[in-house]
Amino acid sequence: MNSIAAAHAPDVKIPLAHILTGAVAALFGGLLLLWQGPALLRHPLGDFRTLALTHLFTLGWLAMTITGATYQLVPVVLEVRLHSERLARAGYPVLAIGVALMVAGFWAARLTLLIPGALLAAVALLVYAGHMAVTALPSPAHRMHRLFFLGATAYLTLVCILGGLMVAEFRWGFLHVDLLPAHVIAAILGWATLLAMGAAYKLTPMFALSHGHGEGAGTAVFALGASGTLLLLVGAVLGWPASATALIGLPLLGAVVLFLRDQWLFFRSRYKPRLDVGLRLVVVACGYLGLTALLGWADLAGLLRLPPAALVILAVLGWCGCLVGGQTYKIVPFLVWFHRYASQAGREKVPLLREMYDERVAGVGMWGLAAAGLLLSAGTGAGIPWLLRLGALAWLGGYGALAYNLLQVLRA
């Protein structure tokens, strides 16, 4: 496969609707963080308004964007057709409405909004997970990529189950177990990171024109990452001591090291001398992943004491934020170009991909995304309001530039 758009790809409107909605949620989240972020420093991680902001980013932006991207990538990478385009289209409004109600319910502390929203979002994500599994399982191609996709899908199912149990615990109080750490671990490490790693094994060599280096240690990365996440999750539920959690954190650390090694080899063997803004953001994302893994393991081992929110921000807005931003700069222009101009290529003049958006605006925005995770994490960890606001402005600058360029692409 040399393209992210092919005969197996679904209608271009399906991934685009999800990705564009995710960009809107990212901007709204940045505005909310700029407005209310410093006030939220006084509240714990489980505070209702903190949870509203967290789910706006993780569901409204990250889950919506990942859902759209995988609807495009899974059929193409695994060389199978999407099981049902109708189901993919129907899932979009259910997820969007569910997330909107859920975030509003958290913000207003109203269960009448929160519970229906959580149910709708959970149903949409569970149907999506099942849809991806049914699509991926019959594929005989690319066993390693299929492992990542199916493993991430299993963890997404667990995220929904844990979220439902947390809502039930809040409403009826029958479990008497703090499931929030397990919910966060399953979401960030089990779902988002495994899926991002699997996609990067396909997209980085393709976009960097890297040849001569195979899939590397991809299967080992998956095995270490999936098993290490599960052990860490069980340890969080059972309350294992620091010595045990530091030990079970080693497989995850090993997965990150091997993954970063493979990404470095992809970039080293590339035939594309100049890295565009999308690939530079992928490099920054890899830096965030390494930093988050190192600090996270040091915290598990008791060598550092870091606020959990600071690590979550590094992982979600640093690692995932830069990776998603970088891949969006690659995926969306290609999808629009392929949809509009592929049939005309070779017969008349058509725009190049880099001509479909403003590279200077993208370059400025890249610095915003690159700085946002560090500033927001440092501001949260140190409890410094002005640093948090500066990070929010950096995020808005980065995603504002991306949103502007997405509009230019759609109008190209």
BAKE-217081 format. One line per 8 residues: number of its first residue (from 1); their letters; for each residue y, z, x negated of N, C-alpha, C. Coordinates in steps of 0.05 Angstrom, whole numbers, plus 5000, padded with zeros to 4 digits. Each point is the difference from the previous one (the first is absolute). Example, Ala and Ser with C-alpha at 12.3 -4.5 7.8 and 13.67 -1.06 7.14 Angstrom:
1) AS) 4886 5156 4736 5024 5000 5018 5024 5000 4982 ~ 5021 4986 5007 5024 5001 4984 5022 5014 5015 .
//
This chain:
1) MNSIAAAH) 4976 5000 4983 5024 5000 5017 5025 5000 4982 ~ 5018 4981 5004 5024 4999 4985 5025 5005 5016 ~ 4996 5008 5025 5023 5002 5018 4996 5023 5019 ~ 5022 5012 5010 4998 5020 5020 5003 4987 5028 ~ 5002 4974 5001 5001 4986 5025 4980 4978 4999 ~ 4981 5000 5018 4978 4980 4999 4989 4997 5028 ~ 4978 4985 5002 4988 4994 5026 4991 5026 5014 ~ 4993 5021 4985 4991 5024 5012 5023 5018 5010 .
9) APDVKIPL) 5024 4994 4992 5023 5018 5007 5006 4999 5030 ~ 5010 5022 5011 5007 5000 5028 5028 4988 5005 ~ 5008 4999 5025 5027 4991 5007 5021 5016 4984 ~ 5018 4986 4987 5019 5013 4982 5017 5021 5015 ~ 5003 4998 5026 5017 5019 5015 4988 5028 5000 ~ 4973 5002 4997 4987 5026 5001 5008 5017 4976 ~ 4996 4991 4975 5009 5017 4978 5030 5003 4998 ~ 5015 4979 5007 5029 5002 4998 5012 5020 5019 .
17) AHILTGAV) 4990 5002 5024 5010 5020 5020 4996 5028 4989 ~ 4977 5006 4989 4995 5026 4989 5018 5006 4975 ~ 5001 4981 4982 5016 5005 4975 5029 5003 5006 ~ 5011 4984 5018 5029 5002 5007 5006 5026 5014 ~ 4982 5009 5018 5003 5025 5013 4999 5023 4980 ~ 4982 4998 4981 4999 5020 4978 5026 5002 4985 ~ 5012 4977 4994 5026 5000 4986 5022 5014 5015 ~ 5000 4996 5027 5020 5014 5017 4995 5030 4999 .
25) AALFGGLL) 4975 5008 5001 4993 5029 4999 5008 5012 4973 ~ 4997 4985 4978 5008 5009 4974 5030 5005 4999 ~ 5016 4982 5011 5029 5003 5001 5008 5024 5017 ~ 4988 5002 5023 5006 5022 5018 4993 5027 4987 ~ 4977 5000 4987 4992 5024 4985 5019 5008 4978 ~ 5010 4980 4986 5020 5005 4979 5026 5011 5012 ~ 5009 4989 5022 5024 5011 5013 4996 5029 5009 ~ 4977 5005 5012 4994 5027 5009 4998 5019 4977 .
33) LLWQGPAL) 4989 4991 4978 4998 5017 4976 5027 5006 4988 ~ 5018 4980 5001 5027 5004 4990 5015 5020 5017 ~ 4996 4998 5026 5014 5017 5019 4989 5029 5001 ~ 4974 5002 5002 4988 5026 5005 4983 5011 4976 ~ 4997 4984 4980 4983 5008 4977 5007 5027 4988 ~ 5025 5004 4992 5008 5026 4989 4994 5023 5018 ~ 5004 4997 5026 4994 5022 5018 4970 5006 5001 ~ 4983 4980 4997 4971 5003 5001 4990 5015 4975 .
41) LRHPLGDF) 5016 5002 4979 4991 5015 4976 4995 5029 5007 ~ 5014 5010 5021 4997 5028 5007 4975 5006 5017 ~ 4986 4978 5007 4977 5003 5018 4974 4994 4985 ~ 4978 5012 5009 4974 4995 4987 4990 4972 5006 ~ 4979 4992 4985 4989 4973 5004 4990 4995 5028 ~ 4991 5022 5014 4989 4997 5027 5021 5002 5022 ~ 5025 5001 4993 5021 5002 5020 5001 4975 5017 ~ 5007 5002 5026 4999 4978 5018 5017 4976 4991 .
49) RTLALTHL) 5024 5005 4991 5018 4978 4992 4991 4988 4974 ~ 4989 5016 4982 4988 4990 4975 4976 4982 5007 ~ 4984 5008 5019 4977 4984 5009 5009 4974 5013 ~ 5023 5001 5014 5010 4976 5013 5008 4979 4978 ~ 5014 5010 4980 5008 4982 4978 4977 4990 4985 ~ 4980 5018 4995 4976 4992 4985 4985 4978 5014 ~ 4996 5003 5027 4985 4980 5015 5016 4974 5004 ~ 5026 5002 5000 5015 4976 5001 4995 4982 4976 .
57) FTLGWLAM) 4998 5013 4977 4994 4985 4975 4971 4992 4999 ~ 4982 5019 5005 4972 4994 4995 4988 4982 5022 ~ 5008 5003 5025 4990 4984 5022 5018 4976 5006 ~ 5026 5007 5005 5019 4979 5008 5004 4978 4978 ~ 5001 5009 4975 5004 4981 4978 4974 4993 4987 ~ 4986 5019 4988 4977 4994 4983 4976 4989 5016 ~ 4993 5014 5021 4976 4991 5016 5006 4973 5013 ~ 5024 4997 5011 5007 4975 5013 4999 4977 4980 .
65) TITGATYQ) 5011 5004 4976 5001 4979 4980 4972 4994 4990 ~ 4984 5021 4994 4973 4996 4990 4983 4985 5021 ~ 5003 5008 5025 4985 4987 5021 5005 4970 5001 ~ 5026 4993 4999 5007 4971 5000 4990 4986 4976 ~ 5003 5012 4976 4991 4987 4976 4970 4996 4999 ~ 4985 5020 5010 4970 4997 4999 4990 4980 5021 ~ 5015 4998 5022 4992 4979 5020 5001 4972 4986 ~ 5019 4997 4981 5002 4975 4985 4980 4999 4977 .
73) LVPVVLEV) 4997 5022 4985 4986 4999 4975 4969 5002 5003 ~ 4991 5017 5018 4971 5004 5003 4985 4975 5007 ~ 5009 4984 5020 4985 4975 5005 5001 4980 4977 ~ 5023 4999 4986 5003 4981 4978 4983 5009 4976 ~ 5003 5025 4992 4986 5010 4976 4970 4999 5005 ~ 4990 5008 5024 4972 5002 5005 4988 4974 5012 ~ 5018 4980 5004 4992 4973 5009 4985 5001 5027 ~ 5012 5015 5018 4990 5002 5028 5024 4999 5019 .
81) RLHSERLA) 4995 4992 5024 5021 5000 5020 5004 5028 5011 ~ 5025 5006 5008 5005 5025 5013 4983 5001 5026 ~ 4987 5022 5005 4982 5002 5022 5013 4992 5027 ~ 5025 5010 5004 5014 4994 5025 5030 5001 4996 ~ 5013 4977 5000 5029 4999 4998 5013 5013 5025 ~ 4987 4998 5023 5011 5012 5024 5001 5030 4997 ~ 4980 5012 4988 4999 5029 4996 5022 5008 4980 ~ 5004 4984 4979 5021 5006 4981 5028 4999 5013 .
89) RAGYPVLA) 5004 4980 5017 5026 4999 5014 5004 5023 5019 ~ 4979 5008 5014 5002 5022 5019 5005 5026 4987 ~ 4989 5004 4976 5003 5025 4986 5029 5005 4990 ~ 5015 4979 4995 5027 5004 4990 5018 5016 5018 ~ 5004 4993 5026 5018 5016 5017 4989 5028 5004 ~ 4973 5004 5001 4989 5026 5004 5007 5018 4977 ~ 4997 4990 4975 5007 5016 4977 5030 5005 4999 ~ 5016 4980 5005 5029 5003 4999 5010 5021 5020 .
97) IGVALMVA) 4991 4998 5025 5008 5019 5020 4989 5028 4994 ~ 4975 5002 4991 4988 5025 4993 5016 5015 4978 ~ 5007 4985 4979 5015 5012 4978 5028 5009 5009 ~ 5013 4983 5016 5027 5008 5010 4999 5025 5017 ~ 4980 5003 5018 4997 5024 5016 4993 5024 4983 ~ 4982 4996 4981 4991 5021 4982 5023 5011 4984 ~ 5016 4983 4987 5023 5008 4984 5020 5015 5017 ~ 5006 4988 5024 5019 5013 5018 4990 5027 5009 .
105) GFWAARLT) 4974 5002 5006 4988 5026 5008 5002 5021 4979 ~ 4994 4992 4975 5003 5019 4978 5029 5009 4997 ~ 5018 4980 5001 5029 5007 4995 5011 5019 5022 ~ 4992 4994 5025 5010 5017 5022 4982 5024 5006 ~ 4978 5002 4985 4980 5021 5005 4991 5000 5029 ~ 4993 4976 5010 4991 4997 5028 4972 4989 5001 ~ 4982 5016 5008 4972 4992 5001 4995 4977 5021 ~ 5018 4999 5020 4998 4978 5020 5004 4973 4988 .
113) LLIPGALL) 5014 4999 4977 5003 4974 4986 4980 4998 4977 ~ 4996 5023 4986 4984 5000 4976 4971 4993 5006 ~ 4988 5013 5020 4971 4996 5005 4994 4971 5009 ~ 5015 4989 5020 4995 4972 5007 5004 4981 4977 ~ 5022 5005 4984 5005 4983 4977 4978 5001 4979 ~ 4990 5025 4995 4978 5003 4980 4975 4986 5010 ~ 4994 5002 5026 4977 4987 5011 5002 4970 4998 ~ 5023 4988 5007 5003 4971 4998 4998 4991 4971 .
121) AAVALLVY) 5013 5015 4981 4999 4992 4972 4971 5002 4989 ~ 4986 5022 5008 4973 5004 4991 4981 4978 5011 ~ 5004 4993 5025 4983 4979 5012 5005 4973 4986 ~ 5026 4994 4995 5007 4975 4987 4988 4999 4972 ~ 5002 5022 4985 4989 5000 4972 4970 5000 5000 ~ 4987 5014 5019 4971 5000 5001 4989 4972 5008 ~ 5013 4987 5019 4992 4973 5007 5004 4981 4977 ~ 5023 5003 4986 5005 4984 4976 4978 5005 4979 .
129) AGHMAVTA) 4993 5025 4995 4979 5007 4980 4973 4987 5008 ~ 4993 5002 5025 4975 4987 5009 5002 4970 4998 ~ 5023 4989 5007 5004 4971 4998 4996 4990 4971 ~ 5012 5015 4981 4997 4993 4972 4972 5002 4991 ~ 4985 5021 5009 4972 5003 4992 4983 4977 5011 ~ 5004 4993 5025 4985 4979 5012 5006 4973 4987 ~ 5025 4996 4991 5008 4976 4986 4988 4999 4972 ~ 5000 5022 4986 4992 5000 4972 4970 5001 4996 .
137) LPSPAHRM) 4986 5014 5017 4971 5004 4995 4983 4975 4997 ~ 5005 4979 5017 4983 4976 4997 5006 4984 4975 ~ 5022 5006 4986 5007 4983 4977 4981 5003 4977 ~ 4990 4977 4989 4983 5002 4976 5016 4999 4975 ~ 5026 4996 5001 5017 4995 4977 5014 5025 4990 ~ 5006 5001 4974 5017 5020 4989 4992 5028 5007 ~ 4977 5008 4991 4988 5026 5007 5019 5023 4992 ~ 5013 4998 4977 5018 5022 4991 5023 5003 5019 .
145) HRLFFLGA) 5013 4978 5007 5023 5002 5019 4991 5012 5027 ~ 4976 4992 5009 4990 5010 5025 4996 5030 4999 ~ 4990 5010 4977 4997 5029 4997 5027 5015 5004 ~ 5021 4990 4988 5026 5012 5003 5009 5000 5029 ~ 4998 4976 5013 5009 4998 5027 4985 5018 5019 ~ 4973 5001 4997 4984 5016 5018 5003 5030 4994 ~ 5002 5007 4975 5005 5028 4993 5026 5010 5011 ~ 5021 4984 4996 5026 5008 5011 5000 5002 5030 .
153) TAYLTLVC) 4985 4982 5013 4997 5001 5030 4987 5026 5009 ~ 4979 5008 4985 4986 5025 5007 5019 5024 4997 ~ 5016 5000 4979 5019 5022 4997 5022 4999 5021 ~ 5009 4977 5009 5019 4998 5021 4989 5013 5026 ~ 4975 4995 5005 4986 5012 5023 5001 5030 4998 ~ 4995 5010 4976 5000 5029 4995 5028 5011 5003 ~ 5021 4985 4992 5027 5009 5003 5006 5004 5030 ~ 4992 4981 5017 5005 5003 5029 4985 5023 5012 .
161) ILGGLMVA) 4975 5005 4991 4985 5022 5010 5013 5027 4992 ~ 5008 5002 4975 5013 5025 4991 5026 5004 5014 ~ 5016 4978 5005 5025 5003 5015 4995 5009 5028 ~ 4979 4990 5013 4994 5009 5027 4991 5029 5001 ~ 4985 5009 4980 4992 5028 4999 5024 5018 4995 ~ 5020 4990 4985 5024 5016 4995 5016 5004 5025 ~ 5002 4978 5016 5014 5002 5025 4986 5019 5019 ~ 4973 4998 5001 4984 5018 5017 5003 5029 4990 .
169) EFRWGFLH) 5000 5004 4974 5004 5028 4989 5027 5011 5008 ~ 5020 4983 4998 5027 5009 5008 5002 5007 5030 ~ 4986 4985 5016 5001 5004 5029 4983 5023 5009 ~ 4975 5002 4989 4982 5020 5010 4991 5021 4980 ~ 5005 4995 4974 4995 5020 4979 4971 5010 4999 ~ 4981 4981 4997 4972 5009 5000 4986 4996 4972 ~ 5013 4986 4982 4987 4995 4974 5007 5021 4979 ~ 5025 5008 4999 5009 5020 4981 4997 4990 4971 .
177) VDLLPAHV) 5003 4974 4996 4998 4988 4973 5025 4982 4996 ~ 5012 5002 4976 5023 4983 4994 4990 4973 4991 ~ 5002 4980 5017 4990 4973 4994 5021 4982 4989 ~ 5025 5009 4997 5022 4983 4991 4994 4989 4972 ~ 4992 5017 4980 4994 4988 4973 4979 4979 5001 ~ 4978 5004 5016 4979 4980 5001 5010 4975 5013 ~ 5017 5002 5021 5012 4977 5013 5017 4984 4981 ~ 5016 5013 4984 5017 4987 4980 4983 4986 4979 .
185) IAAILGWA) 4980 5014 4990 4982 4989 4979 4986 4975 5010 ~ 4989 5001 5024 4986 4977 5012 5018 4977 5004 ~ 5025 5005 5008 5019 4979 5006 5010 4986 4975 ~ 5009 5016 4980 5013 4989 4977 4980 4990 4979 ~ 4980 5016 4994 4980 4993 4980 4978 4983 5011 ~ 4989 5008 5023 4976 4986 5010 5006 4974 5013 ~ 5022 4999 5015 5007 4975 5014 5020 4983 4985 ~ 5025 5009 4997 5021 4984 4989 4994 4992 4971 .
193) TLLAMGAA) 4991 5019 4983 4996 4993 4972 4976 4983 4995 ~ 4978 5006 5013 4976 4983 4997 5006 4971 5009 ~ 5014 4998 5023 5006 4973 5010 5019 4986 4982 ~ 5020 5014 4989 5020 4988 4982 4986 4991 4974 ~ 4982 5016 4990 4985 4992 4976 4983 4975 5005 ~ 4986 5000 5022 4984 4977 5006 5016 4974 5003 ~ 5023 5002 5013 5018 4977 5003 5011 4991 4973 ~ 5007 5020 4983 5011 4993 4974 4981 4985 4982 .
201) YKLTPMFA) 4974 5006 5003 4980 4986 4985 4999 4970 5007 ~ 5009 4993 5024 5002 4972 5008 5028 4989 4994 ~ 5021 5015 5008 5027 4988 5000 5012 4999 4972 ~ 4996 5020 4983 5013 5000 4974 4991 4976 4983 ~ 4974 4995 4996 4993 4976 4985 5008 4974 5013 ~ 5001 4999 5027 5007 4976 5013 5030 4993 4997 ~ 5017 5021 5004 5029 4995 4997 5009 4998 4971 ~ 4986 5014 4982 5008 4998 4972 4987 4977 4985 .
209) LSHGHGEG) 4984 4984 5015 4985 4978 4988 4984 5009 4976 ~ 4985 5021 5005 4983 5012 4979 4972 4989 5001 ~ 4991 4990 4977 4973 4988 4998 4986 5012 4976 ~ 4974 4998 5001 4985 5010 4977 4993 5029 5001 ~ 5008 5014 5021 4993 5028 5003 4989 5004 5028 ~ 4975 5009 5002 4987 5002 5026 5010 5025 5016 ~ 4982 5009 5017 5008 5023 5017 5000 5026 4985 ~ 4991 4999 4975 5001 5024 4983 4984 5023 5011 .
217) AGTAVFAL) 5012 5023 5001 4985 5024 5008 5005 5006 5029 ~ 5005 4980 5017 5007 5004 5028 4980 5016 5015 ~ 4974 4995 4997 4980 5014 5015 4999 5030 4991 ~ 5003 5005 4974 5002 5027 4990 5025 5015 5010 ~ 5022 4985 5002 5025 5012 5011 4995 5009 5028 ~ 4987 4982 5016 4995 5008 5028 4982 5024 5002 ~ 4978 5000 4984 4981 5022 5002 5013 5027 4992 ~ 5015 4999 4978 5013 5025 4991 5022 5008 5020 .
225) GASGTLLL) 5015 4981 5010 5022 5007 5018 4990 5010 5027 ~ 4981 4987 5011 4989 5008 5027 4986 5027 4998 ~ 4983 5004 4980 4985 5025 4998 5019 5023 4992 ~ 5019 4994 4981 5018 5021 4992 5018 5009 5023 ~ 5009 4981 5017 5016 5007 5023 4984 5018 5019 ~ 4975 4993 5005 4984 5015 5018 4996 5029 4990 ~ 4994 5003 4974 4997 5027 4989 5026 5016 5002 ~ 5022 4987 4995 5026 5014 5001 5006 5008 5029 .
233) LVGAVLGW) 4993 4983 5019 5004 5006 5028 4983 5024 5009 ~ 4975 5000 4992 4982 5022 5007 5010 5026 4987 ~ 5009 4998 4975 5011 5024 4987 5025 5011 5013 ~ 5017 4982 5011 5023 5009 5014 4993 5015 5026 ~ 4980 4990 5014 4991 5013 5025 4987 5027 4995 ~ 4983 5001 4979 4986 5024 4994 5015 5020 4983 ~ 5023 4991 4989 5016 5018 4984 4988 5007 4973 ~ 4989 4979 4986 4988 5004 4974 5022 5010 4980 .
241) PASATALI) 4992 5015 4979 5019 5010 4981 5011 4977 4982 ~ 5021 5007 4985 5013 4979 4983 4981 4989 4979 ~ 4983 5016 4989 4981 4990 4979 4982 4978 5012 ~ 4991 5004 5024 4983 4980 5013 5015 4975 5008 ~ 5024 5003 5011 5016 4977 5008 5009 4983 4976 ~ 5005 5014 4978 5007 4985 4975 4977 4983 4991 ~ 4976 5011 5003 4976 4985 4991 4994 4976 5018 ~ 5003 5005 5027 4994 4978 5018 5023 4979 5001 .
249) GLPLLGAV) 5023 5007 4988 5022 4981 4998 4996 4980 4977 ~ 4981 5006 4982 4996 4982 4977 4991 4972 5008 ~ 4981 4997 5020 4993 4973 5008 5024 4983 5010 ~ 5017 5013 5015 5024 4986 5009 5018 4991 4977 ~ 5003 5019 4981 5016 4993 4976 4987 4977 4985 ~ 4973 5000 4998 4986 4978 4986 5004 4974 5015 ~ 4999 5001 5027 5004 4975 5016 5028 4988 4994 ~ 5020 5017 4999 5027 4991 4995 5002 4988 4972 .
257) VLFLRDQW) 4988 5013 4980 5001 4989 4973 4987 4973 4998 ~ 4977 4997 5012 4986 4974 4999 5015 4979 5015 ~ 5012 5007 5023 5015 4981 5016 5025 4990 4984 ~ 5014 5019 4988 5024 4992 4985 4993 4983 4976 ~ 4977 5006 4988 4990 4984 4977 4996 4971 5010 ~ 4987 4997 5022 4995 4973 5010 5025 4985 5008 ~ 5019 5015 5012 5026 4987 5006 5014 4991 4975 ~ 4999 5016 4979 5012 4993 4975 4987 4975 4988 .
265) LFFRSRYK) 4974 4998 5002 4986 4976 4990 5007 4976 5016 ~ 5004 5003 5027 5008 4977 5016 5027 4990 4990 ~ 5019 5018 4996 5027 4992 4992 4999 4988 4971 ~ 4984 5012 4983 4999 4990 4972 4989 4972 4998 ~ 4981 4993 5018 4987 4974 4999 5013 4980 5018 ~ 5024 5005 5010 5013 4983 5019 5010 4974 4987 ~ 5001 4979 5016 5012 4975 4991 5029 4997 5010 ~ 5009 5020 5014 5027 4999 5011 5018 5017 4982 .
273) PRLDVGLR) 5016 4988 4982 5015 5016 4980 5020 5019 5012 ~ 5014 4991 5020 5022 5016 5012 4990 5014 5025 ~ 5004 5026 5000 4993 5016 5024 5022 4999 5020 ~ 4995 4991 5024 5020 5001 5021 5003 5028 5011 ~ 5018 5004 5019 5005 5027 5010 4976 5012 5013 ~ 4984 4984 5014 4976 5011 5013 4981 5012 4980 ~ 4995 4985 4978 4981 5010 4979 5012 5023 4984 ~ 5026 5000 4996 5012 5023 4986 4998 5025 5017 .
281) LVVVACGY) 5002 4998 5026 4996 5023 5017 4971 5010 5000 ~ 4981 4981 4996 4972 5008 4997 4996 5017 4975 ~ 5014 4991 4978 4998 5015 4975 5012 5029 5004 ~ 5023 5001 5014 5012 5027 5005 4981 5017 5017 ~ 4987 4987 5020 4982 5015 5017 4977 5011 4984 ~ 4990 4985 4980 4978 5010 4983 5010 5024 4984 ~ 5025 4999 4991 5011 5024 4986 5001 5024 5018 ~ 5008 4996 5025 5000 5022 5019 4972 5011 5005 .
289) LGLTALLG) 4980 4982 5002 4973 5009 5005 4990 5018 4977 ~ 5005 4991 4975 4992 5016 4977 5014 5026 4999 ~ 5026 5001 5005 5015 5025 5000 4990 5019 5022 ~ 4996 4990 5024 4990 5016 5022 4973 5012 4994 ~ 4982 4983 4989 4973 5010 4994 5001 5022 4979 ~ 5016 4996 4980 5002 5020 4978 5011 5026 5010 ~ 5022 4999 5015 5013 5024 5010 4982 5013 5021 ~ 4987 4984 5016 4982 5011 5021 4977 5015 4987 .
297) WADLAGLL) 4988 4989 4979 4978 5014 4987 5009 5025 4986 ~ 5024 4998 4987 5011 5024 4987 5005 5023 5020 ~ 5009 4992 5024 5004 5020 5021 4973 5012 5009 ~ 4980 4983 5004 4974 5010 5007 4989 5019 4980 ~ 5004 4994 4974 4990 5017 4979 5016 5025 4995 ~ 5023 5003 5014 5017 5023 4996 5018 4999 4976 ~ 5002 4976 4988 5017 4997 4977 5029 4997 5008 ~ 5005 4990 5024 5027 4998 5012 4999 5010 5029 .
305) RLPPAALV) 5022 5009 5010 5002 5007 5028 5021 4982 5013 ~ 4991 4980 5014 5018 4981 5012 4999 5002 5031 ~ 5022 4998 5013 5000 5000 5030 4983 4976 5010 ~ 4983 5005 5019 4983 4977 5010 5017 4977 5009 ~ 5023 5005 5012 5017 4979 5010 5009 4981 4978 ~ 5005 5011 4976 5009 4984 4978 4978 4980 4991 ~ 4975 5009 5000 4978 4982 4993 4996 4979 5022 ~ 5002 5008 5025 4997 4982 5022 5021 4977 4998 .
313) ILAVLGWC) 5024 5008 4994 5022 4980 4998 4994 4981 4977 ~ 4991 5010 4977 4994 4983 4977 4978 4980 5008 ~ 4980 5009 5015 4978 4983 5007 5008 4979 5022 ~ 5014 5010 5020 5006 4982 5023 5024 4982 4995 ~ 5022 5012 4992 5025 4984 4996 5002 4988 4972 ~ 4986 5012 4981 5000 4989 4973 4978 4979 4996 ~ 4975 5009 4999 4977 4982 4996 4998 4979 5022 ~ 4997 5010 5025 4996 4981 5023 5026 4985 5005 .
321) GCLVGGQT) 5023 5013 4998 5026 4987 5006 5005 4976 4982 ~ 4996 5004 4974 5005 4977 4982 4979 4979 5002 ~ 4975 5008 5004 4978 4980 5002 5004 4983 5026 ~ 5005 5014 5022 5004 4985 5025 5024 4982 4999 ~ 5022 5011 4988 5024 4984 4997 4995 4975 4983 ~ 4986 5004 4978 4995 4978 4982 4982 4979 5013 ~ 4979 5009 5013 4981 4980 5013 5013 4987 5023 ~ 5019 5014 5014 5014 4987 5022 5017 4976 4991 .
329) YKIVPFLV) 5012 5004 4976 5016 4978 4988 4982 4976 4993 ~ 4974 5005 4997 4982 4978 4994 4987 4988 5025 ~ 4991 5018 5018 4984 4991 5022 5017 4985 5022 ~ 5022 5013 5008 5015 4988 5023 5012 4973 4993 ~ 5013 4995 4977 5009 4973 4994 4977 4980 5000 ~ 4977 5008 4989 4978 4981 5000 4990 4993 5028 ~ 4998 5021 5017 4990 4994 5027 5019 4982 5015 ~ 5026 5005 4998 5019 4983 5014 5000 4972 4988 .
337) WFHRYASQ) 5000 4998 4973 4999 4974 4987 4975 4984 5009 ~ 4977 5013 4999 4975 4986 5008 5001 4991 5029 ~ 5011 5017 5017 5001 4993 5029 5019 4977 5005 ~ 5023 4999 4986 5020 4980 5006 4998 4975 4982 ~ 4993 5003 4975 5003 4978 4981 4975 4989 4988 ~ 4977 5013 5004 4976 4991 4986 4993 4971 5007 ~ 5003 4993 5025 4993 4973 5008 5019 4979 4989 ~ 5024 5009 4991 5020 4981 4990 5000 4998 4969 .
345) AGREKVPL) 4987 5019 4987 5000 5001 4971 4987 4974 4989 ~ 5014 4988 4980 4991 4976 4987 5010 4975 5014 ~ 5010 5002 5024 5011 4977 5014 5030 5000 5002 ~ 5012 5024 5000 5029 5003 5000 5007 5026 4986 ~ 5026 5003 4994 5009 5024 4985 4998 5025 5018 ~ 4987 5020 4989 4998 5025 5014 5010 5022 4981 ~ 5009 5023 5011 5011 5021 4983 4977 5014 4984 ~ 5007 5009 4976 4982 5017 4984 5001 5028 5012 .
353) LREMYDER) 4979 5015 4995 4999 5028 5011 5024 5016 4992 ~ 5008 4998 4974 5022 5016 4990 5027 4991 5012 ~ 5001 4976 5012 5025 4991 5012 5003 5009 5029 ~ 4979 5014 5010 5001 5008 5028 5014 5027 5004 ~ 5006 5014 4978 5015 5025 5002 5018 5003 4976 ~ 5018 5019 5001 5021 5004 4980 4988 5018 4978 ~ 4994 4989 4976 4988 5015 4979 5018 5021 4988 ~ 5026 4995 5001 5019 5020 4990 5000 5025 5017 .
361) VAGVGMWG) 5001 4996 5027 4998 5023 5018 4974 5015 4996 ~ 4978 4984 4997 4974 5013 4996 5000 5016 4975 ~ 5012 4990 4978 5001 5014 4975 5015 5026 5002 ~ 5022 5000 5014 5015 5025 5004 4984 5020 5017 ~ 4988 4989 5021 4984 5018 5018 4976 5012 4985 ~ 4989 4985 4981 4977 5010 4985 5007 5026 4986 ~ 5024 5002 4989 5008 5025 4987 5002 5023 5019 ~ 5008 4994 5025 5000 5021 5020 4973 5011 5007 .
369) LAAAGLLL) 4981 4982 5004 4972 5008 5006 4988 5015 4976 ~ 5006 4990 4976 4989 5012 4976 5010 5029 4996 ~ 5025 5005 5008 5012 5026 4996 4995 5019 5023 ~ 4996 4990 5024 4999 5016 5024 4979 5022 4999 ~ 4975 4993 4992 4978 5019 5000 5006 5023 4981 ~ 5011 4995 4976 5006 5021 4981 5022 5018 5010 ~ 5021 4988 5011 5023 5015 5009 4992 5018 5024 ~ 4986 4988 5019 4992 5015 5024 4980 5022 4993 .
377) SAGTGAGI) 4982 4995 4982 4980 5020 4992 5014 5023 4984 ~ 5018 4993 4982 5014 5020 4985 5019 5016 5018 ~ 5013 4987 5018 5018 5014 5018 4985 5019 5018 ~ 4977 4992 5010 4984 5017 5017 4988 5023 4984 ~ 4988 4994 4976 4988 5020 4984 5019 5021 4990 ~ 5024 4992 4993 5020 5018 4989 5018 5012 5022 ~ 4998 4989 5024 5017 5010 5022 5029 4993 4996 ~ 5006 4976 4990 5028 4992 4995 5008 4979 5021 .
385) PWLLRLGA) 5017 5007 5019 5007 4981 5022 5012 4974 4990 ~ 5019 5001 4981 5014 4976 4992 4980 4980 4986 ~ 4980 5011 4986 4980 4983 4988 4983 4986 5021 ~ 4994 5015 5021 4984 4989 5022 5016 4978 5014 ~ 5026 5004 5004 5016 4980 5013 5003 4975 4982 ~ 5001 5004 4973 5002 4977 4982 4974 4984 5001 ~ 4977 5014 5002 4975 4987 5003 4998 4984 5026 ~ 5011 5012 5022 5000 4985 5026 5017 4975 4998 .
393) LAWLGGYG) 5023 5002 4986 5017 4976 4996 4985 4979 4984 ~ 4986 5009 4979 4984 4981 4984 4979 4986 5017 ~ 4986 5015 5016 4980 4988 5018 5012 4980 5019 ~ 5023 5008 5012 5013 4982 5018 5010 4974 4986 ~ 5009 5003 4975 5008 4977 4985 4977 4981 4994 ~ 4977 5012 4993 4977 4984 4994 4988 4986 5024 ~ 4997 5015 5022 4989 4988 5024 5020 4984 5016 ~ 5026 5007 4996 5021 4983 5012 5000 4972 4988 .
401) ALAYNLLQ) 4997 4999 4973 4998 4975 4986 4976 4984 5009 ~ 4977 5014 5003 4976 4987 5009 5003 4989 5028 ~ 5012 5016 5018 5004 4991 5028 5018 4976 5001 ~ 5021 5000 4984 5019 4978 4998 4985 4975 4991 ~ 4983 5002 4980 4986 4977 4990 4978 4991 5019 ~ 4988 5018 5015 4981 4992 5020 5013 4982 5021 ~ 5024 5008 5008 5015 4983 5019 5006 4973 4988 ~ 5007 4999 4974 5005 4974 4987 4975 4983 5000 .
409) VLRA) 4977 5013 4995 4975 4985 5000 4994 4988 5027 ~ 5004 5016 5021 4995 4990 5027 5019 4978 5008 ~ 5023 4999 4989 5020 4980 5006 4998 4976 4982 ~ 4984 5002 4979 4999 4978 4980 4989 4974 5012 .
//
